[in-house]
Amino acid sequence: MGIAGIKIKIMPESLESNLEEIKEKAKAIVEEKGGKNREYEEEPIAFGLKAVIAFFELSEEIESGKIEEALNSIEGVSSAQVIDMRRLI
């Protein structure tokens, strides 16, 4: 089995949601579930709202759905959805 590169878009509930806190909690979840954090960016959506784009590595043997589910449970997060997944060399 190989290593997958996964990008997940994490949408905050509102403009008042603390993106730095969401990033820190997301990083902890990824590491706890066996992933390796690579990059976290903020992506403008509309009217000042920004999403967090989480990029991390995960063994193909580990189910990514469990990470997505855990990210959805972060306080202040409206949704978390995989937007890209590919095998890394």
KEKE-3310 file (N, C-alpha, C; in steps of 0.2 Angstrom, whole numbers, plus 5000, padded with zeros to 4 digits):
npx = (5004:5002:5005:4993:4989:4979:4966:4956:4941:4937:4923:4919:4907:4903:4907:4913:4919:4934:4948:4961:4960:4952:4961:4972:4965:4961:4974:4978:4968:4971:4984:4982:4974:4983:4988:4999:5003:5004:5001:4991:4979:4971:4956:4947:4930:4916:4910:4919:4920:4930:4937:4946:4959:4964:4979:4986:4995:4991:4991:4986:4980:4973:4956:4950:4938:4935:4943:4938:4925:4928:4933:4922:4915:4921:4920:4912:4914:4905:4905:4915:4924:4931:4941:4950:4960:4974:4987:5003:5020)
npy = (4994:5012:5029:5042:5058:5070:5082:5092:5102:5113:5121:5135:5139:5152:5170:5173:5162:5155:5153:5149:5141:5131:5126:5121:5111:5103:5098:5091:5081:5074:5069:5061:5051:5045:5051:5063:5079:5092:5104:5119:5130:5146:5149:5161:5163:5170:5186:5189:5177:5163:5147:5133:5125:5109:5100:5084:5069:5052:5034:5023:5012:5016:5022:5036:5042:5042:5052:5063:5063:5066:5079:5086:5086:5096:5110:5125:5122:5120:5111:5098:5092:5080:5086:5083:5069:5059:5048:5048:5050)
npz = (5000:4997:5000:5003:4997:5004:5003:5012:5014:5026:5032:5041:5054:5055:5052:5064:5069:5075:5066:5067:5079:5074:5065:5073:5081:5070:5065:5076:5076:5064:5066:5077:5071:5063:5053:5043:5045:5032:5026:5029:5024:5021:5013:5003:5003:5002:5005:5016:5023:5026:5021:5028:5021:5023:5021:5020:5023:5022:5026:5014:5019:5030:5034:5027:5029:5043:5048:5041:5047:5061:5059:5056:5068:5075:5086:5080:5067:5051:5041:5034:5020:5009:4996:4987:4983:4981:4976:4983:4978)
capx = (5000:5005:5003:4988:4988:4972:4964:4949:4939:4934:4920:4917:4899:4901:4913:4916:4923:4941:4951:4967:4958:4950:4967:4975:4961:4962:4980:4978:4964:4975:4990:4979:4971:4988:4991:5005:5001:5008:4999:4985:4978:4964:4953:4942:4924:4912:4908:4924:4920:4936:4937:4952:4960:4969:4982:4989:4997:4988:4992:4980:4977:4968:4951:4950:4931:4935:4946:4933:4919:4930:4934:4915:4913:4925:4916:4913:4914:4899:4906:4922:4923:4937:4940:4956:4964:4978:4993:5009:5026)
capy = (5000:5018:5035:5046:5065:5071:5089:5093:5109:5114:5127:5137:5140:5159:5174:5174:5156:5156:5148:5147:5136:5126:5123:5117:5105:5098:5095:5086:5075:5071:5066:5056:5046:5042:5055:5067:5086:5095:5112:5122:5137:5149:5151:5166:5160:5175:5191:5189:5170:5159:5140:5130:5119:5105:5095:5079:5062:5046:5028:5020:5007:5020:5025:5044:5045:5043:5059:5068:5063:5069:5086:5088:5087:5102:5116:5131:5119:5119:5105:5096:5088:5079:5089:5080:5063:5056:5044:5052:5046)
capz = (5000:4997:5004:4999:4999:5005:5005:5015:5015:5032:5032:5048:5055:5054:5052:5071:5070:5076:5061:5070:5084:5070:5062:5078:5082:5064:5065:5082:5074:5059:5069:5082:5067:5060:5047:5044:5043:5027:5024:5031:5021:5022:5006:5004:5000:5000:5011:5022:5025:5024:5023:5030:5017:5026:5016:5024:5021:5026:5023:5010:5023:5035:5031:5027:5031:5050:5049:5039:5052:5066:5058:5056:5075:5079:5087:5075:5060:5048:5037:5032:5015:5005:4989:4983:4986:4976:4978:4983:4976)
cpx = (5004:5003:4998:4989:4981:4971:4957:4947:4935:4930:4917:4909:4898:4908:4917:4920:4931:4945:4957:4966:4956:4956:4971:4972:4961:4968:4981:4974:4968:4980:4987:4976:4977:4991:4997:5003:5006:5007:4992:4984:4971:4962:4947:4936:4919:4911:4913:4924:4926:4935:4945:4953:4966:4972:4987:4991:4994:4990:4986:4977:4972:4963:4950:4943:4931:4938:4941:4927:4922:4931:4927:4913:4917:4920:4918:4914:4907:4899:4913:4921:4929:4936:4945:4959:4968:4984:4999:5015:5031)
cpy = (5006:5023:5040:5053:5067:5079:5089:5100:5109:5121:5129:5139:5148:5163:5174:5167:5157:5151:5145:5141:5130:5122:5118:5111:5100:5095:5090:5080:5071:5067:5060:5050:5043:5045:5060:5074:5089:5102:5113:5129:5139:5151:5155:5162:5166:5180:5190:5182:5167:5152:5139:5125:5115:5100:5090:5073:5057:5040:5026:5015:5010:5023:5033:5046:5046:5050:5064:5069:5067:5077:5089:5090:5093:5108:5122:5128:5118:5112:5104:5091:5087:5082:5087:5074:5060:5052:5048:5047:5046)
cpz = (5000:5002:5000:5002:4999:5007:5007:5016:5021:5032:5039:5048:5053:5053:5058:5073:5070:5071:5063:5075:5080:5067:5067:5080:5076:5064:5071:5080:5069:5062:5074:5077:5063:5054:5048:5041:5038:5027:5026:5028:5022:5015:5006:5000:4998:5006:5017:5025:5022:5026:5025:5025:5020:5021:5021:5021:5025:5022:5020:5014:5028:5031:5032:5030:5039:5052:5047:5044:5058:5065:5058:5063:5079:5080:5083:5068:5057:5044:5035:5026:5011:4998:4984:4986:4980:4979:4977:4981:4981)
residu = (MET:GLY:ILE:ALA:GLY:ILE:LYS:ILE:LYS:ILE:MET:PRO:GLU:SER:LEU:GLU:SER:ASN:LEU:GLU:GLU:ILE:LYS:GLU:LYS:ALA:LYS:ALA:ILE:VAL:GLU:GLU:LYS:GLY:GLY:LYS:ASN:ARG:GLU:TYR:GLU:GLU:GLU:PRO:ILE:ALA:PHE:GLY:LEU:LYS:ALA:VAL:ILE:ALA:PHE:PHE:GLU:LEU:SER:GLU:GLU:ILE:GLU:SER:GLY:LYS:ILE:GLU:GLU:ALA:LEU:ASN:SER:ILE:GLU:GLY:VAL:SER:SER:ALA:GLN:VAL:ILE:ASP:MET:ARG:ARG:LEU:ILE)
# end
